[in-house]
Amino acid sequence: MELRHLRYFVAVADDLSITRAAERLNIAQPALSHQIKSLETEIGTALLQRLSRGVALTEPGRAFADDARAVLAAVDAAKARARRIATGDVGQIRIGFTSSASFHPLVTGAIRDYRSAHPDVQVELLEETTASLLAAFRAGRVDVAFMRPDEGEVDDLWARHLFDEPMVVALPATHRLAAETGPVGLAELSGEGFIVYPRRNGRALYDGIMAACAAAGFSPHIAQNAPQLASVVNLVATGIALAIVPRSMARLATEGVRYRAIRGPAPAAPMTLVRQPAPEMPHARIFTDLVLARLRNGGEAA
């Protein structure tokens, strides 16, 4: 039994006439009669009562017609859903981002725009460190991500550098420099303790901060490590030390923390959009196209 047999029988059941059904299906009447007879033989019971004019459904025929209509409707729905998934209209996308990226307006705006344009796509958000996102790509657990990889870390993936975000100094509100305005030189921080994001979680940020401090003539004293940049800012609020963080972190209005720009050569936090080079489903490609278009059209950069 094939789907065409179900369509043939439903057409006959709708018209109660093999002649009219054959015309509508554009097949010869004897051929349609043969297909219906073969279907009855396979099922093992009569589905139609042949009359002098037309046909009538037997009780098994009425039940079979109802079930056949349901099967054909399910097949049509399955085909439509498969087409919508193939075009990115439904399905799922897993979007990753680092904790600092979640505060940047380009990232939040792109996710908002994608949800609005594709309301039937399930969006799963994953907040991870850069190192964890790299591992998630290798394991197939993320489709696209905003992250801050170091040189060479995403060579096997599709990647587009979006911008270099300036970094700022996060100071405890009680710090001697917190009450001042204007940029602060890194050399002024040479005797301070630093709260840092561990290098194992993100080499690019860590190495950039260390290099900038070295260029200012000192090696920072690391007073505390914190696993996420949000945690770094929260620890600054305790007063134990200061930190250098991406400027978008200033959107985290943490009580007890003051932010100051850096004067002169300062570290920058690169933001990169990453996905698999040849994704099986179109959702990641559609999302990356949206992000790049938003950037080209004057969306928030740094």
C-alpha positions in Angstrom: 0.0 0.0 0.0 1.4 3.4 -1.0 0.2 7.0 -0.3 -1.2 7.2 -3.8 -3.6 4.4 -3.0 -4.9 6.4 0.0 -5.3 9.5 -2.2 -7.2 7.4 -4.9 -9.6 5.9 -2.3 -10.2 9.3 -0.6 -11.1 10.9 -4.0 -13.6 8.1 -4.7 -15.0 8.4 -1.1 -15.4 12.1 -1.6 -17.1 11.9 -5.0 -18.9 8.5 -4.4 -18.1 7.9 -8.1 -15.1 6.2 -9.6 -15.8 8.0 -12.9 -15.7 11.5 -11.4 -12.8 10.6 -9.2 -10.8 9.3 -12.2 -11.5 12.6 -14.0 -10.3 14.6 -11.1 -7.2 12.5 -10.6 -6.5 12.6 -14.3 -6.2 8.8 -14.6 -8.2 6.2 -16.6 -11.4 4.9 -15.0 -10.4 1.2 -15.4 -7.0 1.9 -13.9 -8.6 3.5 -10.8 -11.1 0.7 -10.5 -8.2 -1.8 -10.5 -6.3 0.2 -7.8 -9.3 0.3 -5.6 -9.9 -3.5 -6.0 -6.3 -4.2 -5.2 -6.6 -2.1 -2.1 -9.7 -4.0 -1.0 -7.9 -7.3 -1.6 -4.9 -6.2 0.5 -7.1 -5.1 3.4 -9.3 -8.2 3.1 -12.7 -6.6 3.0 -15.0 -4.6 0.7 -14.6 -0.8 1.1 -17.2 0.2 -1.6 -20.6 -1.0 -2.5 -20.9 -0.9 -6.3 -24.3 0.6 -7.4 -25.9 1.1 -10.7 -24.9 4.7 -10.5 -21.8 5.4 -8.5 -20.7 3.7 -5.3 -21.4 3.8 -1.6 -19.0 3.4 1.3 -19.3 0.2 3.4 -18.9 0.5 7.2 -15.2 -0.5 6.9 -14.9 1.9 3.9 -16.1 4.8 6.0 -13.6 4.1 8.8 -10.8 3.6 6.3 -11.6 6.8 4.5 -11.5 8.8 7.8 -8.1 7.2 8.7 -6.8 7.7 5.2 -7.7 11.5 5.4 -5.9 11.7 8.7 -2.8 10.0 7.3 -2.7 12.3 4.2 -3.1 15.4 6.4 -0.3 14.3 8.7 2.0 13.6 5.7 1.2 17.1 4.2 1.9 18.7 7.6 5.2 16.8 7.9 6.3 18.0 4.5 5.4 21.6 5.3 7.2 21.4 8.6 10.3 19.9 7.0 10.3 22.7 4.4 9.9 25.4 7.1 12.9 23.9 9.0 14.9 23.8 5.8 14.2 27.5 5.3 14.9 28.5 8.9 11.3 29.4 9.8 11.0 26.8 12.6 13.4 24.6 14.5 16.0 25.5 17.1 19.1 27.7 17.3 21.6 27.6 20.2 23.3 30.9 20.7 26.3 31.2 22.9 27.9 34.2 24.5 30.5 35.1 27.1 29.3 36.9 30.2 30.7 40.2 29.1 29.1 39.9 25.6 25.7 39.7 27.2 26.0 43.3 28.3 26.8 44.6 24.8 23.9 46.2 22.9 24.9 44.7 19.6 24.5 41.2 21.1 21.3 41.8 23.0 19.8 43.7 20.0 20.7 41.0 17.5 19.1 38.3 19.7 16.0 40.5 20.1 15.7 41.1 16.3 16.1 37.4 15.5 13.4 36.4 17.9 11.1 39.0 16.4 11.8 37.9 12.8 11.6 34.2 13.6 9.0 33.7 16.4 8.6 30.0 15.7 12.2 29.2 16.1 13.2 28.0 19.6 16.2 30.1 20.8 18.4 28.4 23.4 20.9 30.8 25.1 24.2 29.5 26.6 26.4 31.8 28.7 29.8 30.3 28.9 33.5 31.3 29.1 35.4 31.5 25.8 37.2 28.3 26.6 33.9 26.5 27.3 32.3 27.9 24.1 35.2 26.5 22.1 34.6 23.1 23.7 30.9 23.4 23.0 31.6 24.0 19.3 33.7 20.9 19.1 31.0 18.9 20.9 28.2 20.2 18.7 26.4 21.8 21.6 26.2 25.4 20.2 25.4 26.7 16.7 26.7 30.3 16.9 28.4 32.4 19.5 29.6 35.8 20.5 33.0 35.3 22.0 36.5 36.7 22.5 38.9 34.1 21.0 42.6 34.5 20.8 44.5 34.2 17.5 44.4 30.7 16.1 41.6 29.4 18.4 38.8 29.5 15.8 40.8 28.7 12.6 38.6 25.6 12.0 35.4 27.5 12.4 33.6 30.3 10.5 34.5 33.5 12.3 34.0 37.3 11.7 35.7 39.9 13.9 33.0 42.4 14.8 34.8 45.1 16.7 37.5 45.9 19.4 35.7 47.1 22.5 37.7 49.6 24.7 38.4 48.5 28.2 38.0 50.5 31.4 39.1 50.4 35.0 36.5 49.2 37.5 37.3 50.7 40.9 35.8 50.2 44.4 33.8 53.3 45.2 36.1 53.9 48.2 39.3 53.8 46.1 41.4 57.0 46.0 40.9 57.3 42.2 37.1 56.6 42.2 36.1 60.2 43.0 38.1 61.7 40.2 36.8 62.2 36.6 38.4 61.7 33.3 40.7 58.9 32.1 43.3 57.3 34.3 46.8 56.2 33.2 47.6 52.5 33.6 50.9 53.5 35.3 48.9 55.0 38.2 47.7 51.5 38.9 51.1 49.9 39.2 50.9 49.4 43.0 47.4 48.1 43.0 45.9 44.6 43.4 44.0 43.3 40.4 41.0 41.0 40.1 41.4 39.1 36.8 39.6 36.7 34.6 41.7 33.5 34.5 43.7 32.9 31.3 42.4 29.4 31.0 38.9 30.9 30.5 39.9 33.4 27.9 43.4 34.0 26.6 42.7 37.1 24.5 41.4 39.2 27.4 44.0 38.1 29.9 46.9 38.5 27.5 45.7 41.9 26.4 45.5 43.2 30.0 48.9 41.8 30.9 50.5 43.3 27.7 49.0 46.8 28.3 50.3 46.8 31.9 53.7 45.7 30.7 53.7 48.5 28.2 53.0 50.9 31.1 56.0 49.6 32.9 54.7 47.1 35.5 53.4 43.6 36.0 50.1 43.7 37.8 49.7 42.0 41.2 46.9 39.5 41.0 44.9 39.7 44.2 42.0 37.5 43.1 40.8 35.3 40.2 37.1 35.2 39.2 35.5 32.8 36.7 33.2 35.3 35.0 33.6 39.0 34.3 30.3 39.7 36.2 32.0 38.0 39.2 35.0 40.2 38.7 32.9 43.4 39.0 31.0 42.0 42.0 34.4 41.4 43.7 35.5 44.9 42.9 32.5 46.1 44.9 33.8 44.4 48.0 36.8 46.7 47.9 39.5 44.0 47.7 41.0 45.2 44.4 40.3 46.8 41.1 39.9 45.3 37.6 40.1 46.1 33.9 37.0 45.1 32.1 35.3 45.7 28.7 33.4 49.0 28.6 30.0 47.4 28.2 30.4 45.9 31.7 29.7 49.4 33.0 26.1 48.6 32.1 26.2 46.4 35.1 25.3 49.1 37.5 26.8 47.4 40.6 26.6 49.4 43.8 30.0 50.3 45.1 31.8 50.3 41.7 33.0 53.2 39.7 34.3 53.1 36.1 37.0 55.3 34.5 38.4 55.3 31.0 42.0 54.5 30.4 44.3 57.3 29.1 46.9 56.5 26.4 47.5 53.0 25.0 44.8 50.8 26.5 43.8 47.1 26.1 40.9 46.3 23.9 38.4 43.4 24.1 37.9 41.9 20.6 34.4 40.6 19.9 34.1 37.8 17.3 31.0 36.1 15.9 31.6 32.3 15.4 29.7 29.4 13.9 30.3 26.1 12.3 31.8 26.6 8.8 29.0 24.5 7.1 26.0 24.3 9.4 23.5 21.6 8.5 20.5 23.8 9.2 20.2 27.4 8.0 19.4 29.0 11.4 23.0 29.9 12.2 23.6 31.4 8.7 20.4 33.5 9.0 21.5 34.7 12.5 25.0 35.6 11.4 23.7 37.5 8.4 21.3 39.4 10.7 24.2 40.4 13.0 26.5 41.5 10.1 23.6 43.5 8.5 22.9 45.2 11.9 26.6 46.1 12.2 26.7 47.5 8.6 23.6 49.5 9.1 24.9 51.4 12.1 24.0 49.0 14.9 26.0 49.4 18.1 29.6 48.4 17.7 32.0 49.5 20.5 
